[in-house]
Amino acid sequence: MKNGKVLITAGSALVFGLLVFVGFQWWAPSLSAENLTKEEVYQTAKDKYPGTIIKTTKSEGEEYQIEMQLETGVYLIRMDAKSGEVRSIKKETIVHTAEETTEKTPQKQLTQKEIKERISSQGDLEQIDFVKEIDNSYYYKAVVNKNNEKITLILDPHTGAIIDSTMVADSIITENEAIAIAEKHVKGTADDTEFYQPSDQTSYYLVEVELEDDRDAVVQVDGYTKEVKTITWEDDEVEDNDGPE
């Protein structure tokens, strides 16, 4: 009986020892785990989110707070300092100044010449300015002319991307002004007028004018520049239709 008790006691001690050993092996890594370095956090964030890091700070609560510029705005990312797991991500509404550039690869500001090259397809450039607001935000502002219509472009100073585009509508001439231009140009009296706004060109008037010699002309007048674009003689159209086959 005494030997049996000894065996039971020894077995219990062995089991307890194993449990302590296994528990220590499981618990030990958490004791020895070190916080991620700033560089490791930087790389982890870049791997998870394609964007530009603005600022990285470490709080007392064993986490890193990362401000990051993504395509849809600036976000605040809270990341566990040991595991690198993202605790939360929240979009911010702040606008960062020129001094708050990236920590590793600061973006280079484009020159006016480079901006001109990037917007050459938008129309004929009339004006370009570098604008800095009171809140220290900044951008390029350009005015282009396309099909006799002015367009104001707001451009990112680093990428040249168009942030905003606004049509600057010059006043369209009145129907009476178009009639006066057409009558003076062909020396006749207007019979009828129609206004057109095609999508692929500037707006215009077609003014039908009767001359003293009984000929009729259709005069196309540009709605913005007042320029006579074309003159179509109705007699010419008849000749074209009745000509030899």
C-alpha positions in Angstrom: 0.0 0.0 0.0 2.8 2.4 0.9 4.5 1.8 -2.5 1.2 2.5 -4.3 0.9 5.9 -2.5 4.4 6.7 -3.5 3.7 5.9 -7.1 0.5 8.0 -7.1 2.4 10.9 -5.5 5.2 10.7 -8.0 2.8 10.5 -10.9 0.9 13.5 -9.8 4.2 15.5 -9.4 5.2 14.4 -12.9 1.9 15.5 -14.4 2.0 18.8 -12.6 5.6 19.4 -13.8 4.6 18.7 -17.4 1.7 21.2 -17.1 4.0 23.8 -15.7 6.5 23.2 -18.5 3.9 23.4 -21.3 2.3 26.5 -19.7 5.7 28.2 -19.5 6.5 27.4 -23.1 3.1 28.9 -24.2 3.5 32.0 -22.0 7.2 32.6 -22.5 6.9 34.1 -26.0 4.5 36.7 -24.9 6.9 37.7 -22.2 9.8 37.9 -24.6 7.9 39.5 -27.5 9.3 42.9 -28.3 7.6 45.9 -29.8 7.9 46.4 -33.5 10.3 49.0 -34.6 9.1 52.2 -36.4 10.6 50.8 -39.6 8.7 47.5 -39.2 5.5 49.3 -38.5 6.1 51.5 -41.6 6.6 48.5 -43.8 3.6 46.6 -42.3 1.3 49.6 -43.0 2.6 49.9 -46.6 2.0 46.2 -47.2 -1.6 46.4 -46.0 -2.6 49.8 -47.6 -1.2 51.3 -50.8 -0.6 54.9 -49.9 1.8 57.4 -48.5 2.6 57.6 -44.8 2.4 61.2 -43.4 3.3 60.6 -39.7 3.8 57.7 -37.3 3.7 58.0 -33.5 3.7 55.5 -30.6 1.3 55.9 -27.7 1.6 54.6 -24.2 -1.1 52.0 -24.8 1.3 49.7 -26.8 0.1 50.9 -30.2 1.3 52.9 -33.1 -0.9 55.6 -34.6 -0.2 56.1 -38.3 -1.6 58.9 -40.5 -1.7 57.7 -44.1 -2.7 59.3 -47.4 -4.8 56.9 -49.5 -6.6 57.5 -52.7 -9.8 58.4 -50.9 -8.3 60.7 -48.3 -6.2 60.8 -45.1 -6.8 57.9 -42.6 -5.7 57.3 -39.0 -4.6 53.7 -38.5 -4.2 52.3 -35.0 -1.8 49.3 -35.0 -0.8 46.9 -32.2 2.8 47.6 -31.3 3.7 43.9 -30.9 1.7 41.9 -33.4 1.2 44.6 -36.1 -2.5 43.9 -36.2 -4.7 46.8 -37.2 -7.0 47.8 -34.3 -8.9 50.4 -36.2 -8.8 52.6 -39.3 -10.7 55.9 -39.5 -10.9 58.6 -42.2 -9.7 62.1 -41.1 -11.0 65.4 -42.4 -7.8 67.4 -41.8 -5.7 69.0 -44.6 -2.0 68.6 -44.2 0.4 71.4 -44.9 3.5 71.4 -47.0 5.7 70.7 -43.9 3.8 67.5 -43.1 5.4 65.5 -46.0 6.1 61.8 -46.0 8.6 60.4 -43.5 10.7 58.5 -46.1 10.0 59.6 -49.6 8.8 63.3 -49.7 6.9 64.1 -52.9 8.4 66.6 -55.3 6.3 69.5 -56.3 5.8 69.8 -60.0 6.9 72.9 -61.9 4.5 75.0 -64.0 6.1 73.6 -67.1 5.4 70.0 -66.0 1.8 70.9 -65.1 1.4 72.5 -68.6 2.5 69.2 -70.2 0.1 67.2 -68.1 -3.0 69.3 -69.1 -2.1 69.9 -72.7 -4.9 67.7 -73.9 -7.5 69.7 -71.9 -7.4 72.7 -74.2 -5.4 75.8 -74.9 -3.8 77.1 -71.7 -4.7 80.7 -71.0 -3.4 81.1 -67.4 -1.8 79.1 -64.6 -1.1 80.1 -61.0 0.2 78.4 -57.9 -2.3 79.1 -55.1 -1.6 78.8 -51.3 -4.6 79.2 -49.0 -4.8 80.6 -45.5 -4.9 77.0 -44.0 -1.6 76.3 -45.8 -3.2 74.0 -48.4 -1.9 74.6 -51.9 -2.6 73.7 -55.5 -2.2 74.8 -59.1 -5.1 76.7 -60.8 -5.2 76.7 -64.6 -7.7 78.2 -67.1 -7.9 76.4 -70.5 -10.0 77.2 -73.6 -11.6 74.4 -75.5 -14.1 74.9 -78.3 -14.4 78.6 -77.2 -15.4 77.6 -73.7 -13.2 78.3 -70.7 -12.6 75.7 -68.1 -11.0 76.2 -64.7 -8.9 73.3 -63.4 -7.7 72.7 -59.9 -4.6 70.4 -59.9 -2.6 68.4 -57.4 0.8 70.1 -57.1 2.6 66.8 -56.7 0.9 64.5 -59.2 -0.8 66.9 -61.6 -4.1 65.1 -61.1 -7.2 67.2 -61.8 -8.9 67.7 -58.4 -11.8 69.9 -59.7 -13.0 71.1 -63.1 -15.4 74.0 -63.6 -16.9 75.4 -66.7 -16.5 79.2 -67.0 -19.5 80.0 -69.2 -19.0 83.2 -71.2 -22.3 84.8 -72.0 -23.9 83.6 -75.2 -24.9 86.3 -77.6 -28.6 87.0 -78.0 -30.7 86.0 -81.0 -31.0 89.7 -82.0 -27.2 90.0 -81.9 -26.8 87.0 -84.2 -29.4 88.4 -86.6 -27.7 91.8 -86.8 -24.3 90.1 -87.5 -25.8 87.9 -90.2 -27.7 90.7 -91.9 -24.6 92.9 -91.9 -22.3 90.2 -93.3 -24.4 89.3 -96.4 -26.4 92.6 -96.6 -29.9 91.3 -96.4 -33.0 90.8 -94.1 -33.3 87.9 -91.7 -36.3 85.5 -92.2 -35.7 82.8 -89.6 -33.2 81.9 -86.8 -32.4 78.7 -85.0 -30.0 78.1 -82.1 -27.9 74.9 -81.7 -25.9 73.5 -78.8 -24.0 70.4 -80.2 -21.9 68.3 -77.8 -18.8 68.3 -80.0 -18.5 72.0 -80.7 -19.4 75.4 -79.5 -23.0 76.7 -79.6 -24.1 78.6 -82.7 -27.0 80.3 -84.5 -28.2 79.6 -88.0 -29.8 82.8 -89.5 -31.7 82.6 -92.8 -31.2 85.9 -94.6 -33.0 87.1 -97.8 -31.0 89.4 -100.1 -32.4 92.1 -102.4 -31.7 89.9 -105.5 -34.1 87.3 -104.0 -31.3 84.9 -103.1 -31.4 83.3 -99.7 -28.4 82.6 -97.5 -28.0 80.6 -94.2 -25.4 82.2 -92.0 -23.8 80.3 -89.1 -22.8 82.7 -86.3 -20.7 81.5 -83.3 -22.7 81.9 -80.1 -19.6 83.1 -78.1 -17.2 84.8 -80.5 -19.8 86.3 -82.8 -17.7 85.0 -85.7 -19.4 84.0 -89.0 -18.4 80.4 -89.4 -20.1 79.5 -92.7 -22.5 80.8 -95.3 -24.7 78.4 -97.3 -26.5 79.8 -100.4 -29.8 78.0 -101.1 -29.3 78.6 -104.8 -26.1 76.5 -104.6 -28.0 73.7 -102.9 -30.6 73.7 -105.6 -27.9 73.6 -108.3 -26.3 70.7 -106.5 -29.6 68.8 -106.3 -30.6 69.5 -109.9 -27.2 68.9 -111.5 -26.4 66.1 -113.9 -26.3 62.6 -112.5 
